[in-house]
Amino acid sequence: MSKCPKCSNRLNFWKTTSLSRLSNRMICKSCDVVLEANKSALSSFGVSSVAIFTIILRYGEDWFGVHFLIAFLLAILGFMAMAFWFFYNVKLRVSKNQDKSDLIYSYELKKRPDLPKNHTRTEYLKNMFYEKTDAELEHIAVDPGRVPEAQEAARQLLNERKNGT
């Protein structure tokens, strides 16, 4: 079972099994420390899972004498078995890089504010952009392909976040 090496608390199954070479870090919910998995272990898990899925899907009819749909279901079961095996055998370590900015939002998510009755297009777009990250908002604010109201809404949201309002 996947456990935090610092506090020995059990980690989330879905977050652990969704680790990849591109995002091999996660946060332990109990001790708030950044954990990381070995990238080569993640690669071997991914390659072997896809290989088992493909082999069962390709040769399922020949080996088991079943229809393609049943072979597909067997392949999914094989993939899930590999995910459980990975979850119980993966070894995570405390990351040297404890920067959490790429793992969580840089602002606290709050309930999206209600729109006024007679709202402007900029207010509507601010509401639509409310859950976007600062990097996404900065891109929208300078993107020449966006309508001016979208650029203004992104600028206003960025200013509000910087001022803490």
N, C-alpha and C positions, 0 to 999 in steps of 0.2 A: 504494500500500500504506500502511496506517495505521501511522505511526511516532511514537514519542515525540519531542516537539520538544526535549527536554533531552538525552537520551542516544542518540537515533536508533535505538533498538532497535524491532524489529517488535512490534506489539501483538496480543493475542489476537483472532482473528476473531469468535468468539461474543460476547465482552464488548463489542467495538466495535460490532457490528451490533445488539446488544440495547439500546444507549443510547436514551433517549427524553426527551421534554420533562420528565417527572417525575424521572428519574434520568439526568442528562446528565454524570455524573462517574464516573471510574474510576481505578484505581491502576496505574501502570507497575510491572511486576514486577521490572525490572532496577534502576531508580534510586529506587523507592519514593516517587515524587512523584504528587500528585493531578492528573489531567488532566481537562479538560472540553471538551465540544463545544458549538458554537453552537446554541442552541435553535431558531432559525429554520431552520437547515440540517436539523436533525432533523425538524422539522415538515414541511418540503417533501419530504424523503425518505419519511416515513410516508404522506403524502397521495398522492404519486405512486406509491408501491408498491401501495397499496390500490386506486388508480384503475386501474393497469395490470392488476392481478389481476382486478378486477371487469369491466373491458372485455373481456379475453380470455375470461373465464368466460361473459359474456353473449353475445358475438358470435362465439365460437370455432367454433360449429357452422356459422354462416353464412359466415364468412370462409374457414375451412379445410375445411369439409364433413366434419367428424369428429363422432363421438359425444360426448355430454356428458362422459363420464368422461375421454376423451382431451383435451377442452377444459380440464377441470379440471387435468389433469397439465401441460398447456401453461401454464396460469395459474400453477401452482406454479413451473415453470421460469422464467417471467417474473419472479416474485417473488424467486427465488433470484438471478437475473441482476441485479436491482436491488440486492440485498444485497451482491453482489460489487462492483458499481459504487460503492456507498456506501463499502465498506471501502477501496477503492483511492483514493477521492477525498476522504474526510473529513479535515478539518484540525482536529487537537486542539491545545489550548494549555494551558500550565501554569496551573492554577487559582489565583486569588488566595486562595481559602479552602483551606488545606492541612489542615483538620480531617478526619481519617479516621474519626471515630467513627461516622458514619452509613454508612460503606462496609465496615467490618469489625466483627467482634464485639468488644465491650468486654472480653472475657475470652478467655483462650487456650483453644481447644477441645482437650480431651484425650479419651482413650478413656473412654467411659462406664463407670463402675465396675460391677463385678459385684454382684448382689444377694446378701445373705446367704441361707442356706438357709430359715430361718423368718422372712421379712421381714414388716414391718408394712405397712399400706396407705400410710402416710406415706413410708416408705422406697421403696416401689414408685413412688409419684408423684414423689418426688425424682429417681428414675432416669429417669422419663418426661419430666420437665421439664428435664433436664440441658442440653440444647442450646438452650433458649429464651433470649432476650435478657433483660437486666435489666429493660427496660421491660415486657416481657410478664410477667415474674415479679412485678413490682410491681402490675400490673393484676390478676393472679390473687390476690395476697395480700389485696387490699382488695375484691374482687368479692363482694358478698353472695350471689350466685347459686351460688357454688362450695361444695362440701362442705368442712367444717372441715379435713379431712386435706389437701386440695389447698392451702388457704390456708397451713396450717402448713408443708407441704413447700416452697412458694414462699418463705416467710419464712426457712426454714432454708438454702435454697440461696443466697438473697441475702446472708445473714449470712456464710456460708462464703466467698463470693466477695469480700466486703468485707474479711474477715479474712485472705484469701489462703490458705485451707486447702483 
